């Protein structure tokens, strides 16, 4: 039986993937007794659009919510996480921008290894080349898994990368947790460490993982989410 004292968990995907990127984490969380699980499907058209879509899901949930963001999803939970029933935030190899700061500006400070493998199409959507997707995003996944991610990648509108967080970032008021991917080629690992230190999380873990740590190391990622949920339940 699920522990109803724990918060509901809302998983927020990033660029180049949808809610299904959380598949292994969802399976592991459910195996551990978490049943109140949700995975938002964001349009990746603007930070405002994505934050509002996430807020709509959170507003449908009675009781406290733990928001978990991967990659750009960290910017989304930073913007959307100020809702009253959001109890905490977990960042998985994710952006954690401050006020008036965008994922693009953070990336420019320390360009990640695979930055050159991102290119816009004629409609302004950003793609990772299929032939370089695995080496860029998921070098620690099998060729088959990476191929599925490459073919099903969900391209963001390029302008979204430059959208800054407006207002107070949620991590200033809400307890946070952070996972650094030390082999990340989409966000520089030192940028992740900088953001983790800045938000003063209750716990930071480092994994020898690609940007796709949620798929390549779902066990340790789930451990961090579970620790956050347990901590929040104990403090209620």
PAMILO-891267 format. One record per residue: residue in one letter; x negated, y negated, z negated of N, C-alpha, C in turn. Coordinates in steps of 0.02 Angstrom, whole numbers, padded with zeros to 5 digits, always signed. Example, Ala and Ser with C-alpha at 12.3 -4.5 7.8 and 13.67 -1.06 7.14 Angstrom:
2
A-00660+00284-00390-00615+00225-00390-00660+00165-00390;S-00642+00112-00354-00684+00053-00357-00645-00002-00394;
This chain:
236
X-00043+00060+00000+00000+00000+00000-00044-00062+00000;X-00026-00112+00040-00065-00173+00044-00061-00212-00022;X-00115-00247-00037-00116-00289-00096-00085-00356-00079;X-00023-00367-00101+00013-00428-00083-00013-00490-00118;X-00059-00481-00166-00088-00539-00199-00139-00573-00155;X-00163-00538-00104-00213-00567-00059-00179-00610-00006;X-00216-00658+00020-00187-00702+00071-00176-00666+00136;X-00129-00692+00176-00123-00670+00245-00186-00692+00281;X-00205-00654+00333-00265-00670+00371-00246-00688+00442;X-00268-00747+00464-00257-00769+00532-00324-00774+00567;X-00332-00735+00620-00394-00732+00658-00390-00777+00720;X-00441-00818+00729-00440-00868+00783-00500-00856+00829;X-00486-00840+00891-00540-00825+00939-00574-00889+00964;X-00628-00879+01000-00665-00936+01029-00661-00938+01104;X-00709-00971+01135-00714-00974+01208-00732-00905+01236;X-00711-00894+01298-00728-00834+01337-00699-00770+01309;X-00646-00776+01271-00612-00716+01246-00545-00736+01216;X-00503-00686+01207-00438-00697+01176-00434-00662+01109;X-00373-00655+01085-00361-00625+01020-00388-00554+01016;X-00390-00519+01072-00413-00449+01072-00487-00442+01055;X-00525-00496+01056-00595-00492+01034-00599-00469+00961;X-00545-00477+00924-00543-00458+00853-00523-00385+00843;X-00517-00346+00896-00488-00279+00892-00520-00236+00838;X-00586-00232+00836-00619-00188+00788-00612-00214+00717;X-00612-00280+00708-00603-00309+00641-00532-00297+00617;X-00483-00303+00661-00413-00290+00644-00405-00218+00620;X-00435-00172+00658-00431-00101+00640-00462-00089+00571;X-00519-00119+00560-00554-00109+00496-00517-00142+00438;X-00491-00201+00448-00452-00234+00395-00391-00192+00377;X-00357-00167+00427-00297-00126+00414-00316-00062+00377;X-00372-00033+00395-00395+00028+00361-00408+00015+00287;X-00428-00047+00271-00443-00065+00202-00382-00090+00164;X-00323-00086+00195-00263-00103+00160-00234-00172+00174;X-00264-00208+00220-00237-00274+00239-00184-00264+00293;X-00123-00283+00279-00069-00274+00327-00041-00340+00354;X-00050-00394+00316-00024-00459+00338-00077-00492+00381;X-00084-00466+00442-00136-00488+00489-00104-00522+00549;X-00136-00574+00573-00112-00613+00630-00173-00633+00672;X-00164-00635+00738-00217-00658+00783-00187-00707+00833;X-00204-00769+00827-00176-00820+00870-00207-00816+00939;X-00167-00830+00991-00191-00833+01060-00189-00906+01081;X-00248-00937+01082-00251-01008+01097-00262-01021+01172;X-00237-01077+01198-00242-01091+01270-00312-01113+01292;X-00352-01138+01246-00420-01163+01261-00417-01220+01311;X-00368-01263+01302-00360-01321+01346-00381-01387+01313;X-00379-01390+01248-00405-01447+01210-00406-01426+01137;X-00448-01460+01098-00449-01444+01026-00382-01461+00995;X-00350-01514+01017-00284-01533+00990-00233-01478+01005;X-00233-01453+01067-00185-01400+01086-00198-01337+01045;X-00261-01318+01039-00278-01256+01004-00265-01260+00929;X-00280-01318+00901-00266-01328+00829-00191-01326+00816;X-00152-01356+00860-00079-01357+00850-00050-01287+00858;X-00076-01248+00907-00051-01180+00914-00067-01139+00852;X-00125-01149+00824-00144-01114+00762-00101-01137+00704;X-00088-01202+00698-00045-01227+00645+00025-01195+00649;X+00050-01188+00710+00117-01159+00717+00119-01088+00689;X+00067-01050+00701+00066-00982+00673+00061-00985+00597;X+00018-01028+00571+00009-01033+00498+00074-01054+00464;X+00111-01099+00496+00174-01124+00466+00227-01070+00462;X+00221-01018+00503+00270-00963+00502+00257-00914+00445;X+00202-00923+00409+00182-00875+00357+00199-00903+00288;X+00234-00864+00249+00248-00883+00179+00188-00863+00136;X+00165-00910+00097+00109-00895+00052+00043-00917+00081;X-00011-00903+00043-00077-00926+00063-00105-00890+00124;X-00147-00925+00161-00176-00900+00223-00251-00908+00221;X-00286-00857+00242-00358-00861+00253-00369-00866+00329;X-00398-00922+00351-00412-00932+00422-00482-00908+00437;X-00488-00868+00490-00553-00841+00511-00565-00861+00583;X-00620-00898+00596-00634-00922+00663-00700-00896+00690;X-00699-00874+00753-00760-00853+00787-00778-00905+00840;X-00842-00923+00844-00867-00967+00896-00830-01035+00895;X-00802-01056+00950-00761-01117+00952-00702-01114+00905;X-00679-01054+00889-00625-01047+00841-00641-01078+00774;X-00706-01086+00759-00725-01122+00698-00705-01195+00700;X-00711-01226+00759-00688-01295+00766-00613-01299+00757;X-00578-01248+00783-00505-01247+00777-00483-01242+00704;X-00514-01197+00665-00494-01191+00595-00517-01251+00554;X-00570-01284+00576-00592-01345+00543-00539-01400+00551;X-00508-01403+00611-00457-01453+00625-00389-01434+00596;X-00372-01370+00600-00305-01347+00581-00300-01327+00508;X-00357-01317+00476-00357-01288+00409-00339-01333+00352;X-00319-01394+00367-00298-01440+00314-00226-01428+00292;X-00190-01384+00326-00122-01368+00304-00122-01343+00232;X-00069-01358+00196-00068-01345+00124-00075-01272+00107;X-00048-01227+00149-00050-01156+00130-00114-01121+00154;X-00160-01158+00185-00225-01128+00202-00268-01129+00139;X-00286-01069+00117-00323-01063+00054-00398-01061+00063;X-00421-01040+00122-00493-01035+00134-00509-01025+00207;X-00574-01029+00223-00597-01027+00291-00658-00981+00296;X-00658-00938+00348-00716-00895+00360-00741-00910+00431;X-00804-00926+00436-00836-00942+00500-00879-00884+00522;X-00865-00856+00582-00902-00800+00609-00941-00824+00670;X-01007-00835+00661-01049-00862+00714-01012-00920+00749;X-00991-00968+00708-00942-01017+00731-00965-01089+00721;X-00934-01132+00760-00943-01204+00751-00905-01227+00689;X-00936-01271+00650-00904-01302+00593-00918-01377+00597;X-00886-01411+00644-00901-01482+00655-00879-01526+00596;X-00912-01583+00592-00891-01635+00545-00845-01683+00583;X-00820-01733+00549-00776-01783+00580-00811-01816+00639;X-00776-01822+00695-00801-01853+00756-00858-01815+00789;X-00866-01751+00772-00919-01709+00800-00886-01654+00842;X-00915-01639+00899-00887-01588+00944-00934-01529+00950;X-00908-01471+00971-00952-01415+00985-01006-01431+01036;X-00989-01471+01086-01038-01490+01137-01095-01530+01107;X-01079-01578+01064-01131-01619+01033-01177-01576+00989;X-01147-01529+00953-01187-01484+00910-01233-01441+00953;X-01208-01418+01010-01248-01375+01053-01307-01414+01084;X-01295-01477+01099-01348-01517+01130-01406-01529+01082;X-01394-01526+01017-01448-01536+00969-01501-01482+00975;X-01478-01420+00984-01522-01362+00994-01491-01319+01048;X-01507-01331+01111-01475-01293+01165-01487-01218+01155;X-01434-01177+01155-01442-01105+01147-01473-01073+01209;X-01498-01012+01200-01535-00979+01253-01496-00969+01318;X-01431-00957+01311-01390-00940+01370-01351-01000+01398;X-01367-01059+01376-01328-01118+01397-01326-01125+01473;X-01382-01108+01506-01385-01116+01579-01342-01066+01616;X-01316-01016+01582-01274-00965+01614-01200-00983+01616;X-01184-01043+01592-01114-01067+01592-01106-01114+01651;X-01053-01104+01691-01042-01146+01749-00968-01160+01758;X-00951-01221+01781-00880-01237+01793-00857-01212+01861;X-00791-01197+01865-00762-01183+01931-00733-01248+01959;X-00700-01243+02016-00674-01303+02049-00617-01335+02012;X-00587-01300+01963-00533-01328+01923-00557-01354+01856;X-00621-01350+01842-00648-01377+01780-00651-01328+01722;X-00639-01264+01735-00644-01213+01683-00715-01185+01681;X-00740-01171+01622-00808-01147+01613-00810-01071+01610;X-00856-01042+01646-00863-00969+01649-00935-00949+01635;X-00943-00890+01606-01009-00858+01602-01012-00809+01660;X-01065-00813+01700-01071-00768+01757-01066-00695+01736;X-01026-00657+01772-01016-00586+01753-01081-00548+01750;X-01127-00564+01795-01190-00527+01797-01236-00543+01739;X-01222-00598+01704-01264-00617+01646-01223-00621+01582;X-01161-00597+01584-01118-00602+01525-01147-00563+01466;X-01166-00501+01479-01191-00460+01423-01252-00491+01392;X-01302-00511+01431-01363-00539+01404-01351-00606+01369;X-01297-00640+01387-01282-00706+01359-01241-00702+01295;X-01190-00659+01296-01138-00659+01245-01139-00598+01200;X-01160-00541+01227-01148-00478+01191-01202-00427+01206;X-01265-00446+01198-01320-00401+01216-01325-00340+01172;X-01290-00339+01115-01291-00281+01071-01229-00238+01078;X-01189-00250+01129-01133-00205+01146-01153-00161+01205;X-01118-00106+01214-01131-00062+01271-01115-00099+01336;X-01143-00073+01390-01129-00103+01455-01054-00102+01471;X-01020-00048+01450-00949-00042+01464-00909-00094+01426;X-00923-00101+01361-00887-00151+01321-00900-00222+01346;X-00963-00236+01362-00980-00303+01387-00947-00316+01454;X-00942-00264+01496-00911-00273+01561-00837-00291+01553;X-00802-00258+01507-00732-00275+01495-00726-00348+01471;X-00770-00367+01425-00768-00437+01402-00781-00485+01459;X-00828-00468+01503-00845-00512+01559-00787-00520+01607;X-00754-00465+01623-00699-00467+01671-00638-00501+01641;X-00627-00492+01576-00567-00520+01544-00581-00586+01509;X-00640-00614+01519-00657-00676+01483-00604-00730+01496;X-00591-00769+01445-00541-00822+01448-00579-00888+01450;X-00581-00918+01508-00622-00979+01517-00588-01039+01485;X-00627-01080+01448-00599-01142+01421-00602-01198+01473;X-00557-01245+01466-00563-01306+01505-00626-01343+01482;X-00668-01362+01528-00733-01390+01510-00730-01448+01462;X-00679-01491+01469-00674-01549+01425-00664-01531+01352;X-00639-01470+01339-00627-01448+01270-00692-01447+01231;X-00747-01431+01265-00812-01427+01232-00832-01493+01200;X-00807-01547+01229-00825-01613+01203-00774-01643+01156;X-00721-01607+01140-00669-01633+01095-00694-01634+01023;X-00695-01692+00991-00719-01696+00922-00664-01680+00871;X-00685-01658+00813-00639-01650+00757-00617-01720+00735;X-00552-01728+00723-00525-01791+00700-00501-01783+00628;X-00507-01836+00590-00486-01833+00520-00535-01794+00478;X-00513-01777+00418-00556-01741+00371-00563-01668+00392;X-00624-01642+00398-00632-01571+00413-00609-01528+00355;X-00575-01473+00371-00545-01432+00319-00597-01405+00269;X-00659-01394+00292-00709-01364+00248-00729-01410+00191;X-00713-01474+00196-00730-01520+00140-00686-01506+00079;X-00626-01480+00090-00580-01470+00035-00565-01396+00020;X-00578-01353+00069-00560-01282+00061-00623-01240+00053;X-00620-01188+00010-00678-01143+00004-00692-01108+00070;X-00756-01098+00083-00777-01071+00148-00828-01016+00140;X-00834-00975+00193-00883-00922+00198-00912-00925+00269;X-00975-00903+00278-01006-00910+00344-01049-00850+00360;X-01044-00827+00423-01087-00774+00449-01130-00801+00506;X-01195-00797+00498-01244-00818+00549-01264-00757+00591;X-01264-00764+00657-01291-00713+00702-01362-00733+00721;X-01412-00696+00698-01481-00716+00707-01506-00706+00779;X-01470-00667+00819-01489-00657+00889-01439-00690+00936;X-01404-00741+00912-01352-00775+00951-01384-00814+01008;X-01357-00806+01068-01382-00843+01126-01332-00895+01151;X-01273-00899+01118-01222-00947+01137-01219-01007+01090;X-01235-00997+01027-01245-01051+00978-01313-01037+00947;X-01357-01086+00946-01424-01075+00919-01418-01053+00846;X-01453-01000+00826-01449-00977+00756-01466-01032+00705;X-01513-01076+00722-01529-01130+00676-01473-01181+00670;X-01434-01189+00724-01375-01232+00720-01323-01200+00673;X-01315-01135+00678-01270-01100+00632-01293-01108+00560;X-01358-01101+00549-01384-01108+00480-01373-01179+00455;X-01383-01229+00498-01372-01298+00478-01300-01309+00458;X-01253-01284+00499-01182-01293+00484-01163-01255+00421;X-01190-01195+00412-01175-01156+00352-01198-01194+00290;X-01258-01221+00292-01283-01258+00234-01241-01320+00220;X-01220-01353+00273-01182-01415+00266-01114-01404+00234;X-01081-01349+00251-01014-01338+00224-01015-01309+00153;X-01075-01292+00129-01083-01266+00061-01036-01207+00047;X-01044-01153+00086-00999-01096+00078-01010-01059+00013;X-00959-01023-00007-00966-00980-00066-01014-00923-00053;X-01017-00902+00010-01064-00849+00029-01083-00857+00102;X-01148-00847+00117-01172-00844+00185-01207-00778+00196;X-01193-00745+00252-01230-00685+00270-01261-00694+00338;X-01318-00663+00349-01351-00663+00414-01351-00592+00440;X-01330-00584+00503-01330-00519+00536-01374-00522+00598;X-01412-00469+00609-01452-00462+00670-01404-00444+00725;X-01370-00494+00752-01315-00482+00798-01313-00536+00852;X-01280-00519+00907-01267-00567+00961-01210-00614+00940;X-01190-00655+00987-01133-00699+00975-01070-00658+00961;X-01067-00598+00989-01008-00555+00982-01013-00511+00920;X-01034-00540+00864-01042-00501+00802-00977-00469+00780;X-00920-00501+00794-00856-00473+00774-00842-00406+00809;X-00874-00394+00866-00867-00331+00902-00925-00284+00890;X-00986-00311+00883-01044-00268+00876-01056-00246+00804;X-01035-00287+00756-01044-00270+00685-00979-00284+00646;X-00924-00251+00665-00860-00265+00632-00860-00247+00558;X-00900-00198+00537-00902-00180+00466-00926-00236+00422;X-00986-00263+00433-01010-00318+00392-00968-00382+00399;X-00941-00394+00459-00896-00452+00468-00834-00443+00425;X-00806-00383+00426-00747-00369+00385-00764-00373+00311;X-00824-00351+00292-00845-00357+00222-00840-00430+00198;X-00863-00476+00241-00862-00547+00222-00790-00572+00217;X-00748-00553+00264-00678-00574+00262-00643-00545+00200;X-00657-00482+00186-00628-00450+00127-00651-00484+00063;X-00715-00502+00060-00742-00536+00001-00707-00603-00009;X-00696-00640+00046-00662-00704+00042-00590-00695+00017;X-00554-00646+00045-00485-00633+00026-00481-00613-00047;X-00527-00571-00069-00527-00548-00139-00542-00606-00186;X-00590-00648-00166-00607-00706-00207-00547-00753-00213;X-00513-00766-00158-00454-00810-00161-00398-00781-00202;X-00388-00714-00197-00336-00682-00237-00351-00687-00311;X-00415-00680-00329-00435-00683-00400-00426-00753-00428;X-00430-00804-00386-00425-00872-00410-00355-00899-00412;X-00307-00859-00388-00237-00881-00388-00207-00882-00457;
